[in-house]
Amino acid sequence: MNHKITLETALEAANILRVMCDSEEETNKLLRERIHQLEMVLIEHNIAIPDYEMWHGEFPTV
């Protein structure tokens, strides 16, 4: 059986994958921002963050 993909089909698939990748990148960026906000709230209220120094080094100043 011969499976040939047309240029149009390949471009459509590439576009779908690009949109999916962009969506995941945006989700990851938002998640990093929310984690940072949570860390700052915990630090402001002197709530310990387990293993913070292991992941980020010294505690930031608020």
N, C-alpha and C positions, 0 to 999 in steps of 0.2 A: 504494500500500500504506500502510495506517495503522499507525504504530508508537506505541502508547501504553504508557507505563510505569505500573504500579500503584504506589500509595503504599508498599505492602509491599516491592516490588522496589527502589524508590528508597531506602528506609530500609536495606535489607539492603546495597545497594551502598555507601551512605554509611558504614555500620558497617565494612565490609571496608576501605574506604579509610582510615578513622580508625585501625584496627588497624595497617594497613601504615605509616601515618605515625608512629604511636607507636613502632613497632618500629625504624624508621629513626632517629628521634630518640634512642632509647636506644643504638643502635649508634654514632651520632655522638658521644654523650656519653662512651661507653666509649673510643672511639678518641682523643678529646681527652685523657682521663685517662692513657691509656697513652703517648701522645706526651709529655705533661708528665713522667711518670715516667722515660721514656727520656732526656729532656733533662737531668733532675736527675742521673741516673747518669753521663751523659757529663760534665757540669760537675764533679761530685765527683771524677772521675778525670782532670780537666784534658784532656779530649778535645775538640778543636775541633768546633764545630757550624757548618758553613758557613752563612753568611747569617743567623745567629741574630739579630744586632743589627738587620738589615734588617726582620725579621718582628716582633721583640719589643722592640726598644729595647736598653737596657743589659742586661748579664748579671745575673741575680739573684744575691744572696748566698746561700750555702748554710749 
